[in-house]
Amino acid sequence: MLNYKQINNLTGWVVFAVATLVYVLTVEQTASFWDPGEFIAVAYKLQVPHPPGAPFFLLVYRMFSFFAFGDPLQVAYWMNIGSALFSGFSILFLFWSITLFGKKLFKVIEGQESKGETITLMGAGIVGALVYTFSDSFWYSAVESEVYAMSSFFTAIVIWAFLKWDVIKDPREENKWMIFIAYLVGLSIGVHLLNLVTLPALALIYYFKKYENPTLKGGLLAMFLGGVALIIINNLIIPGLPSLAGSMEIFFVNSIGLPFGSGIVVFMLLFFTAVFFAYKYSRKKGNAILNTALLSFIFILIGYASYALIVVRANQDPVINENAPKDIVSYVSYLKREQYGYRPLLHGQYFTAQLVAQEEGAPVYMKGKDKYEIVDYSLVNTYDPTKTTILPRIYSTQENHKRLYRQKLGLREGQDPTFGDNIYFMFSHQLGKMYWRYFMWNFSGKESDFSDAPWVGITDAFKDYPDYITENKGHNNYLMLPLLLGIIGLFFQAKADPKSFYVNLMLFLMMGVVLVLYLNSPPVEPRERDYIYVGSFYAFAIWVGLGVMAIAHMIGRATKNMATAGIIATLLTLPVAGLMGAQNWNDHNRKGRYFSVDSARNFLASCAPNAILFTGGDNDTFPLWYVQEVEGFRTDVRVIVLSYFDTDWYVEQMTRPVNESEALPFSLDPNRYQKGTNDVLYVMEREGMNAISAKEYLKLLNSGSDLLKMETGGKSVANMVPSRNLILEVDSSAVASKDIIPEEFASLFAPQMNLQVTGNYVTKGTLMLIDLIVSNNWDRPIYFNNTSLATIGINIEDHVVMEGLTYRLLPVRKPEYVREELVNADLAYENYMTKFAFRGMNNPDAYLDEEYRRFASNHRSALNSIAIALLDEGDMEKAATLLNYGLEVMPNEAIPYDLSSGQSVPLFFEVGEDEKALDIINEVSKKSLDMIEFYTEENREYDREMMISIEMIRYFIPLLEERGYQEKAQELKLRMEQFLGPQQSGGSALDRR
């Protein structure tokens, strides 16, 4: 007969198998949107990702890529399988952690577990682990190649290891486990830093075990020391040791004149000598605590040593080499994530505070030819002291953030916020929206997968939701059962085992509420951030498991049979996990999704050979990196991330050939775009100078001309732009010889182009773009996607031609009679119809979330533009073919009609497809009117989707009237008046024709 240990191990592995199977069955088959495209690309070739890097993650996932056996199309799948496997192990250690907590709660003596206790503990572990298995946020990360799956694994195994350490009696074994834990913490640094947040809570386990009569003061001291350990690792070891080595390196090279690397060598010799003699001292004195602490420190460093990969690979100049941390100075900047800026934590300014002083602080060094050179100085900002506060929550200087702060706080323009407003924002937005809403998503349910979706509860199960919500695969309601079960477990543990309760409570708070306070979220994020707080949800899942024990305990008191009570409690609560699995399956099953990769291929397919393509944010770029670096598609195209173009390291990388792409031409010398030089050039228009030659301006800048110098009040030198009109003289002979202007646009040739600055300053990235345009002299095609075109800092919209999904810069000028963008209709049509891929976009069973729908909308919008151009050319047949092709590859059943679909209605009317136009109107207007009615009844704040719904109805009414569908137009008008009043039935701003 199996004993408790065997049953516990076997059951844990069964739960692991179930969880892993769930994740393998639902895993993404390629690179998903957001960071996975980047991580797969950099892991596949061991390149350098965004700061602060994840070297151990890259090494491990590189090994998973071997299972593709040389097939690049399978690399992403096998790396995703890696996340599924690590997530399964997280569930395994969660199961064992629940049973360990449960044994303490029931005060079970090791080796004397009764049948009833065993059954109850297994039931608790199964239910708690499966509830977390099927939880929304954890499942999301379990099926894609992101650091969060592996990070969760390290968090889970460290918590379990501490609980195992807690039950060990032999001090020697205790010390071995402590060193093992330290090694795990060190390795986790090379994945993600979430693991460190557990240390203050885990310090309580140590305190409660070592002190028989714990006190509040002692507990607080233990947590404080755990916090000190966190700070030592996070602030002193991770960036601190390299920073110290960097300071010593600069001293030895700059002051003593020794060669590069000498300071680092001396630092390492001194450091490891000190550690060695400290270790010898601990052995000599027989000081077990000091000895264990030193060994733990050493093993943390051994784990942390995975970061050597970053420096080694950066010096090999891989294609993706973010921040290029090749030397100690750039490596420290990389570790400190300096490119992301500063968020005040304990003291700082309100968003209305004025900058009253700006002083130059510590020098910024860069490795030069013979020594480390000062290239800039850090800035120390001083704000109006009357508008600063402790615990600043409303602090941003970005204008869109300021507008949102006022909107959320109900402040008028010019009205200053109070400390009460500051705290209100913290509770309502940062804790309320950005944490508790996510928490309730996971244990109560969520309304949909739309942005800012609220959580739902028991009463919402009986709410009469409109179809657009109930048919949304992200509409999940668990009837609050996991939440109630967790609350029961929380109170049960608090009463029966208060020591363990405080440990789990601290885990819950540290990885949730405290993390919220530390991150200090701005008023808007580019995406939902629930995946950050999975550690907190993990702790709550432990309470869910203990809730099963609480129910078994109550039943046992009535039946006097704990075995029967355990079986009944498990059978009663297991359906809770089943409900979550059933509700969440369809929006977590990623089978049949490929458009994250196909859309990237479509962008590249829109470009001519040897092109240069500017992109914007993460989803504009990371999938492109993946398809080029892993799948080897269109590696002749040089992808340039516009925001990175503001950095010297990125511009320097563009001056080298990569794959099949040649080096980019620049006229500016490297010392003109190095860090600290020409980061920002202010526009200071000189009287009588309406314009300046772009080529001549670059020559003046390159020569260091005093004509461009301006006073800064500091040690650094700044340049300016004397006119916002930078004129590019087009080399007509070069243009003619390259035959780059389509025949139909020959009459639009522009001998001059005005690269007009749109703002009050030019960033380094915009400067380098101007240089590239001038120096390229039309040798290589230059393209922009829609995001980068809107943010490049110069107005060139009259000089770009749409060729599918991208806009090509050409020496033409859009005439006034063209109301939309210029479109190379024949080429764009050919690209769209023959080169674009839409795998799975016509599959209504595939889950295509909001990001997929957004990219589908981009493709629909591009299709509309091409169709308009074809109709303007009188080619109705091609326009009709293209419009119908769009319905075929992206039907409403799979990708619900959206704004772009609504804008295609007049086009369908124009090509004689009235039935299809009316079908789109019916589908879109039904959703729009349902949304208007729902928002009105719920008294919800109008968001972007609501405003689009109103505009769509207003857009359709005159269209219907023009086409003679008076009855349908009147019906829509009456419905609008019913909800919003007669003033809302007027014209729309959405007309594209």
N, C-alpha and C positions, 0 to 999 in steps of 0.2 A: 504494500500500500504506500502511496506517495505521501511524503511528509509535507509540512507547510512550505518549506523552502523550495521544494521541487514543484509544488502546485503554483506557487507565486511566480517562479521563473517561467514555467510552461505557459501559464495564463498570460503573462506579460508578452511572451513571444507570439502568442496567438493574436493578441490585440495589435502588436506590431505588424503582423502579417495582414490583418484586416485593414489597418490604416494605410500601409504601404500599397496594398492592392487597390484601394480607393484612389490613391494619388496617381498610381501608374495608369489606371484606367482613364483618368481625367486629365492627364498631363498635357501641357501644350506641346504640339508636334514640331514647332519651329520657334524662332525668336519672337517673343511677345513685345508689345509696346513698352515704352519707358526703358529702364536701365538694362534689362536682360540682353538686348541687342549689343550694347557696349560690353557687358561682362562676358558674353559668349565669345565675342571677337577677341577681346584681350586675353581671355583664358586659353583660347585655341592656339594663339601664337605667343603666349606669355609676354604681353605688351603692358603698358602702364595706364591704368584707368584713372578716373577722377580722384582727387584727394578725398580722404587720406589713404586711399588704396586698400586692397584686400589681398595681399600676396599669398597667404595660405589658402584662401578660397581659390585663387587662380591655379595654384599648383594641383590641388585636389580635383578641380573640375577639368583641368587639362587631362588628367588621367581618365576621367569619364569619357572624354572625347575619343579615347582610343577604341572604345567599343563600336565606334562608327566604322572601324576597319577601312579607313581611307575614303569613305563616302562623305564628302563635305555636306551633303544634304541631310545627313543623319546626325551631324555633330550637335546641333541644338537640341534635338530630341534626347540624346544620351546625357547631355548636361542637365536637362530638365529632369531626367530620371534620377540624377544625383540629388536634386532638391527633394524629389519624392522619397528617396531613401533616407536622407537626413531627417526629413519631417517624420517619417515612420519611426526612426530612433527617438525623436523627441517625444512621441506618444508612448513609446516603450518606457522611457525614464519617467514620464509623467505617471504612468500606471504604478511603477515601483515607488515613486515618491508618495502617491496617495496611500498605498498600503503601509508605507513606513509611518506616515502621519497617523494613519488609522490604528496601527498597533500601539502607538503612544497614547492615543486617545482612549482606547479600550484597556490600556495598561496591560497589554498581553506580554507574558513572560516568554522570552525566546526559547523555543523547543517545547513549550507547553500550550500551543495554540489548540483551542477546541474546534470541533467540527463546525459549530455555529459561527465562531469568530472567523474561521477560514473562509466559509461561504460568504459571510458579510463583507469581509475585506476584499475578496475577489470581486464581488458585485460592485462595491464602491469604486474599485480601480477600473473596472470595465466601463461603467457608466461615465465616470469623470473623464476618463481618457477618450472615450468615443464622442462625448459632447465636444471636447476640444478638437478632436479629429475633424468633426463636421462644422466647426465654427467658421464663420465667414472670413475673417481676416487671416487666420492661420492657413486655411485651405487655399486662399488666394496665393500666398507665397510658396505653398508646398508644390506647386505645379509649374514653376518657372525658375529660370537660372538667375536668381538674385541672392544677395548675401543673407537675407532674412531667414531662409530655411536653415542654413548652416549655423547662423547665429543662434537661432532658437534651439538647435541641437546642443550647442555648447552651454547655453543657459540651463537647459534641462539636465544635462549630465553633471554640471557643477552643483546644482541644487540637490540632486540625488546623491552625489558624492558626499556632500556635507551631512545629509541625513544618515548616510551609511557611517560616516565618521562618528556621528553622535551616539551610535549604539555600540561602538567598539570599546572594549574595556582595557586592552593592552596598550599602554602608552607608546610602545615602539610601533605598533600597527597604526595608532593614531597619527604619528608623525609621518609615516609612509603615505597615508591617505592625504594628509595636508600638503605634502610635496606634490602628489599627483594632482590635487586641485590647483595648486599654483601653476603647474605645467599646462593644465587645461586653460587657465586664465591667460597665460602667455600666448598659447596658440590662438585663442579667441581674438586677441588683439589684431591678428592678421586676417580677421574676417569682419568683425564689427565690435563696437565698444559696449553694446547693450549688456553683455555679461558683467561688466564692472559695476553696474548699478545695483546688482544683487548684494554686494559686499556688506553694506551696513546692516541689512537684514540677516545675512548669514553670520555676522559677528554675534548676533543674539544667540544663535545655536551654541557657539563656543562659550558664551557667558553663562547660559543656563546649565550647561553641562559641568563647567568647572567650578561654579559657585552654587552650593546647595541652598542657600537662602538669598535668592535674588531680591534686589530692591529696585524701585523706580530709578533712583539715582544711578545705580550700577548698570541698569539696562540702557539708560540714556548715554552713559559713558561708553558702553560697548558699541552702541550704534555710532557714536561720535568717532571712536577709533576705527570702526569699519569705514566711515566716511573719510577718515585720514588715509586709510589704505587705498581707497578709491582715488583720492587726490594724488597720492604718491605715484600710483601707476599711471593715471590719466594725465597728470601735469608734470610730474618729475621724471618718470622713467620714459614714457613714450616720446614726448618732445623735449623733455628736460636734458636727458643725457646727450642726445645729438646736439642740442643747443650749446651745452657746455663744451662738447668736443669742437663745435664750430667756432666758439669764442677762442678756444686755445689754438685752433688752426689759424685763424686770422692773426693772432698775436705772433705765432711762430713764423708765419710767412711774411707778414707786413712789417713787423717790428724787428724780428731777428734776421730775416732774410733767408730763412731756410726754404727748401723746395715745397711744392704743394704736397699735402698729405702728411707732412712731418708732425704737425700739431695733433692730428688724429691718432697717429701711431703713438706719440707720447701719452696722450690721454688714455688710450686703451691699455698701455703698459701700466700706468699709474693706477687706473681703475681696477684692473683685474689683479694687480698685485695687492691692492688694499683689500679686495674681496677675499683673496686667497689667505692672507694673514689673519683677517677677521675670522675666517672659517677655522684656521689652525688654532686660534685663540679659543674659540668655542669648544673645540675638541679637547684642548689641553685643560681647560677649566671644568670640563664636563657639564657645560651649560646647554642643556637640551633645548631650551626655548630659543636661545640665540642661534644654536646650530640649525634648528628646524627653520627658523626665520631666514637665515642666510641661504640655506639650501632652497627654500621656497623662492627667494629672490633670484637665485641663479637659474632655477627652472622657469621662472617667468621670463627671464632674459633669453633662455634657450628657445622658448616658444616665440618670443618677440623677434628672434633672429630671422624669421621668415621675411622680414622687411628688407633684408639684404637683396632679395630678388628685385625689388623696385629700383634700387640704384644700379645693380648690374645690368638689368634689361634697359633702363633709361640710357645707359652709355652705349648701347648697341643701336641706338636710333631707330627703334621700330616705327611702323607707320603711325600707330596710335601711341603717343608718348605725352600724356597730359602733364603739363607743368615742367616736363623734362628735368626731373630731379637728379641731375648727374653728379652734383657735388654736395658737400655738406650744407652749404648755404641754401641752395634751392631745395634740398631734401627737408630741411627744417621748416621752410615755408610750406612745403607740400604737406608735412605732418600736421602743421597748425591750421591747415585749411584757410590760409590768409586770403585767398581769392574770394571767399564767400563773405567777407566783411565782418562787422562786429555787431553783436546784439547785446545791449545792456542787460545786466542780470539783477544786481542788488541796488544799484543807483544809476540814474541816468535822466535823460530829458523827456519831456512830453513832446508830441509831434508839432506843437506850436512854438517850441522854444527857438529863439534866434541864436545863431552862431555869433558869439561876441569876441572870440579870439581863436586863432589857429596858429599853433607854434610847431616848429620842426622838432621832432623828437630824435629817437635813435637813428643812426645811419643805416641805410640799406645797402648791403654789399652784393657784388656780383663777381664771379671769377673772371679775372682779366688774363692778360698774356703772362705777366710775371708775378702778379699779386692780386689780392682781392680789392677791387676798386669800389669806392662809394658812388653809387649811381642815383641815389635818392635819399630822402629822409622821411621817416614815418611822421604822420601828422597827429598832433594832439589837439583835439577840438574842445573848446570850452563854450558851454551854452549858458544862456541867461539863468543864473542860479535861482531866480524866483519861479522858474518853470522847469525845475528838476524835482525828482522825487525818489523815495526809496521804492524798490520793487517796480520799476517802470514797465508798464505793459503796453502803453500807447506811445511809441517812441519813433516810428519810422520817419524818414525825411523824403520818401517817395511821394509824389503828388497824388497818385492814384490811391495809395494807402491812406493819406490824409483825408481824402474825400470819403473813403469807406469808414474811417474812424468817426467822422462827423455824422455820417449816415447812421451808423450803428448806435451812436451815443445821443443822437438827436440834437447835435450842436449846430448853431448857425455859423456862417462864415464870419471869422473874426472873433468868435466866442472861445474863450480858453476853457480847457477841460479842468475838472477838479480831481482830487485824489479819489473821491467817490466814483467818478467816471472811470478812472484808471482801474479800480478794483472791480467795478461792474463789468468792464470789458474782460477782465481776467476770468470772472465766474461765468459770464454769459457766453463768451466766445471761446476763450482758450480752454477752460474746463468744461463748459457746457457743450458747445458745438464740436470742439476739436478733441474731446475725450469721452465724455459721458454719452454723447450720441453714438460714437463708435462702440462704446461698451454695450449699449443697448442693442445695437445692430447684431452683436454676437450672441446675446443671451435673451433677447426678446424678439427681435426681428426688424426688418427695414422695409420701407415702403416701395423702393425701386432702386435701380442703379443709376438714376439721374443724379447730377451734381447736387450736393447739399440735401440729399434724401433724408427725411426724418426717420426716427425709429418708430416701430409700431408695437402695440401690446394686445392684451386680450380683447378689449372693446373694439379694437380696429378690425378684428376678425369678422365683426358683424356690420362694419361700415360699408356703405354702398359706394365703393370706389368706381371711377370710370374705367372703361375697357383699357385705355392706354396704360393704366397702372396695373390692373389685374393680369393683363397679358404680358407685362414686362417680366422677364425671367428672374430679375432681381427682386421681385416682390415676394418676400419671405416672412412668414409669421409663425413663431414658435409658441404663441399663446403665453409668453412669459414663463413657461415651465422651467427652462434651464436657470433663469434668474431666480425663481422661487426656490428651486432645489439648492442653488448656491447660497441663498440667504439662510435657508434652514441649516445647511452645513456650517455656515459662518457662526451662527449663534450656538450651535451644538458644540463646535470646537472651543468657542470662547468660554463656554461653561465647563466643559469636561476637561479641557487641556489648555488653559490660558497661555502657558509658555509657548507652545507651538502655534497658538492663535496669533500671538504677537509677531512671531517669525513670519507667518504667511501674510499677515496684515501689512508688515513692512515690505515684503516682496510685492504685494499688490500696489501699495502706495508708491514705492520707489520706482517701479517700472511703469507707473501710470501718472498719478497726480504730480509727483516730484519731477518726473521727466517733462511733463507739460510746463511746469514753472521754469525748468532749465532751458527748454527750447524756445520759450517766449515767442510763440507763433505770431506772424503778421496777420492782418485782417483778411488776407486772401492767399490761397495756395494754388499752384498749377494743377494739383490733383488731390484727391482724398488721401489723408495720411494715417489711416487706421492701422496699417501694417507696423507702424512704429511702436504701438502699444501692446503687441501680442504677448509680451512678457507679463503684463498686468493681467491679461485675460487668462494666461496660463495659471497664475496664482488663484484666480477665481474658479477655474476648472477643478482645482484641488478641493475647494469648498463644495463644488457640485458633487464630487465623489463622496465627501464626508456627509453630504446631505442624505445619501443613500443609507449610510450608517445610522444617521439620526432616525430615519423612518424605520429601519430594522430594529433599532433600540426601542422605539415606541411600540412596535408590533410585538417584540419579544416580551415586553413587560406584560402584555395582555395574554399572549399564547404560552408564555413560560418555556418556549422552545426557540432558541436563538437560530438554529439551523433553518427551521421553517420560516422564521421571521426574515432571515437573510435572503432566502429564495423569493419570498413574497415581495420584499422591498426591491430586489433586483428586477423582478418581472414587472413591477409597477413603474419603475423609473427608466428601464431600458428603452421603452418606446419614446422617451424624450429625445434620446440620441437619434433614434430612428426617424422621428419627426424632423429633426434638424437635417439629417442626411437626405430625406425625401424633398424637403423644401429647397435645400441648397444645391442639389445635384445639377439641375439644369443650368444654373448660372455659374457653376464652377467646373463643369465639364468642357474642356477646351478642344475637344476633338473637332476636326473639320475647320479649324481657323488657320488661315494662311495670309490674311490681307495685311498684317503688319509687315510681312516680308514682301508681298506682292506690290503693295503701295510704294515701297522703297524701290523695287525694280522698275515700277512705272515712272517714278521721278527720273531715274537714271536713263531709262529708255527714251525719255523725252529729249535727251541731250544729244547733240552731234558728237562725232568722234573727237577724242582728246579735249573734251570740254572742261570748263571750270564751273562748278556749281556751288553757289552760296546757299546755306541753309540757316535756319533759326534755332529753335529749341530742341529739347531731347528727342521728341518723337519725329522731328524732321531729320534728325541726324543719325541716331543710334541704329535704326534699322538699315540705313544706308551703309554704315560701317560694317554691319553684320554681313550683308549680301556681297560686299566687296571683299572683306578679309576672310570670310569663311567659305562662301559659295563661289567666290572668284568672278562675280558678275560685274561687267563694265568697270574694270579697274583702270581703264584709260581716263575716266572722269576723276578730276581732283575735287573732292568735296571739301569745302571750306566752311567751318562753323563761324558765323559772323561775330558772335560774342568773344570767341577765342582770338579773333583777329586783332583784338586790342592788346595782345600780349606779345612780347618780343620773342619768347620761345616758340610760339606758334608760327609767327612770320618766318622765323629762321628755318623751321621745318618745311615751310612752303618753298624755300629756295633750293630744296633737294629733290631729285627725281624719286618717285615712289611707284612701285609696281610698273604699270605701263604709262604712267603719267610723267611728263617731263617737268623739270623745275619751273617755277613761276618767275617771270621777269620783274625785277624792281629796280628803280633808278636810285632810290635812297640807300646810302651806306648803312651798314648794320648799326653804327654808333648813333644814327639818327632815329632809330626805332627801338633802341635798347631800353630796358626798364628805367623809368624815371625821366626819359627824354621824349618829348612830344606826346605825352600821355593824353593831354588835352590841349587843343589850340583854340583860343577864343576868337570869335569873329569880331573884329574891331574895324568897321568900315571907315575908310579914310575919305575925307571930303574930295569930291571930284573923281574918285576911282569907282566907277560903276561895275567894273569887271577886271579880271586879271587872267592871263593865260595860265592854264593849269600846268603846262609843261614848264613855263618860266618860274612859276611859284615853287615847284618842286626843285628846280635848280637853285633858287635862292635859299630854300630850306636846307638843301644838301650842302651848300657852301658855308652855312652858318652865318648868313648875312645879318648884319645889325639892323637892317631895315625891318626885319620881322620880330626883333626882340621886344619884350615887354617886361615891365617891372612886376616882381612877385612879392617883394618884401622879405624873401628868404634867401637861402644859399643857392637854390636851384635856379636855372635859367629856363624861361618859357618863351615860346613863340606864338605868334598870332596869325590870323588870316585877314588880310586887309580888305577883302571884299567877299561877299557870299556867292558871287557869280564867278565860277571858275570855268573858263572857256577852253574847250578842247577843239583844236583845229584838226579836222579829219583829213587823213592822208588819202585823197581820192584815188590816187594811182594804186596804192596798196589794196584798197577796198575793191577796186575794179579787177585787179589781178587775182584776188582770192574768190571773186564771184560769190559773195556772201549775202547780198541783198536779193530777196526773191523778186522775180520779174514783175509781179503785180505791185511791188512797193518801190520800184525804181524811181518813180516820180516823186517819192517822199524823201529822197536822199537829202541829208542835212550836212552841209560842208562844215558847220560848226555845231557843237553840242554844249549846252550849259549844264555843267555838273553843279547845280545850285545847292548850297548848304541850306538845310531846312530849319536848323535850330540856331542857337547862339554860340555853339562851339562845335568843333570837329574832334572826334575821338581818334585815337591812334588807328583803330580798325577802319574808320572811314577814310583817314589819310592814306592808309595802305591800299584801300580799294581804289582811290583816285589814282594812286601811283600805278597800280596794276592795270587799270583801264588805259592810262596814258602809255605805259611802257609796253603793253601787249601789242599795241598797234594793229589790232584785229587779227593777230596770228592765230589765237585760240578762241573758240567760242566761249563767251562768258554768260552764264545763266544765273537766275535767281528763282527761288521758290517764293510763294506768295508771302510767307512770313518774313523772310529776309528783305524782300522788296519793300515792305512797309516800314522797315526799321533801319535802313542802311545809312540814314543821315544826309543823303543827297537826293534830290528829286530828279529821277531819270525815267519816270513813268511814261513820258511821251516818246521815249527812245527804246522801248522794249517791245518785243513781239512774242506773243504766246504761241508755243509749239506743242502743246499737250497739257502737261502739268507745270511746265517751267516757262520762264520768260527770258528770251535771249536779247542781250544788249546789241543793238545794231545802229549804224549811223543813219537813222531815219527819224522823221518827226511826225507824230500822229496829227493828222489834219483835224480841224475843228468839227467837221461833219461826222467824224467817228466818235460816237458817244461812249462806247465800251473800249476795252483795250484792243490794240492791234493784234490780229490773229492770222498766222500763216495757216489758212483754213485747210488746204490740201494736205500739208505735212502733219498738222495736228490731227486731222481725220485719220490719216494712215497710222500714226502712232497709236491713237486710241483704239482703232479697230483691229490692228494687227500685232502690236507690240505690248499692249497692256494685258496684265493678268488679273483675274477676278476669282481665283479659286475659293469655293465655299461661300461666296457672297450671295448665291441664289439658294442656299440651303436653309430653310426655316428652322431646322432642328439644331443648327449650330448656334452657339451663344456668341453673339457679336455685341460686345459691350459698348459703352458710350464712346470710347476712343475709336473703335472700329467704325461706329456710325458717323463720327466726325470726319474721318478720312473718306468714308463713302460720300459724305456730303461735299467734300472738296472735289472728288471725282465727278459728282453730278454737276457741280457748279462749272467745272472745266468743260464738261460736255455741253452745257448750255451756251457757253461762250463760243465754242466751235460751231454749234448749230446756228447761232445768230450770225456768225461770219459767213457761213455757207448760204444762209437765206439772203444776206445782203448781196452776195454774189449771184443770187438767183438760182442756186443749186438746191432746189427743194427736195429732189430725190435723195441726195446724200444726207441732207439734214434729217429727213424722215427716217432713213436707215439708221443714222446715229442715235436719234432719240429713242427709237424702238430697241436698239441694242442696249441702251442704258436700262431700260425696263427689264430686259432679258437677263442681264448679268447682275443687276441689283434690284430685284423685284420687291414690292411692298411687303410681301409675306416674310421675307428674310431681313430686309433693311427698311423699316417703316419710312414712308414718304416724309420728307422734311422741308425745310425752307427752300433748298435748291430745287427740290421736286416741284414745289409750288411755283417757283419762278419759271419752270419749264412749261407751265400750262399754256401761256399765249403762243409758245412755239408749236405745241401740238395742235392748237387751233389753226395756226398758220399753215401747217403742212396737211391740214384736212383730217387730222386724227381727233375729231371732236369727242368720240366715245372715250378715248384714253385720257383726254384732258378732263372730261367730266368725272372719270373714275378717280383721278388724282385730287380733284376738287372735293369730291365726296369723302375720300379717306382723310385728307388733311383737315377739312373743315369739321368733320366729326371729332377728330382728336382735339382740334383747337377749341371748339365749342364745349367739349367735355372738360377741357382744362379751365376755360373761363368760368364755367358753371361751378366746378369743384373749388377753384381758388376763391370764388365769390362766397360760396356756402361756408368754406373753412375760414374765411376772412384772412387769407394768407397774403403775405407781402408779395407784390409783383416782382418776379425775377425775369431774367432774360427770356426764358422759354415762354412765359406768360405774355410778355410784350410781343414776341414773335407771333404767338397765336392770334393776338388781336390784330396785328398788322396783316397776317395772312387772310383773315376774313375780309378785312377792309380792301385788300388787294383783289380778292376774287369777285366781289360784288360788281364793280364796273366792268370787269372782263365778261362776266355772264350777261350783263345788260347789253354790252356791245355785240355779243354773239347771238342775241335774241332769246336767251334763257331767262326770261323775266321772272318766271315763277320761282326758279331756284334762287335767283338773286334776292327776291323779296323775302323768301324763307330765311336766308342768312341774315338779311337786314333786321328782320323781326326778332330773331334769336339774339342778335347783338344788342338791340334796344332793350330786350327783356332783362339782360344782365348788366349792361353798362350804360344804358340811356341812349337817346337818339343821336347825341353828338359823336358817338363812336362808330357810326356807319359810313363815314366819309372815305376819302381816298387814302392810298397807302404810299409809303416811301420805298416800297420794294420793287417798283417797276424797273425792269432791265431793258425794256424795248422803247 
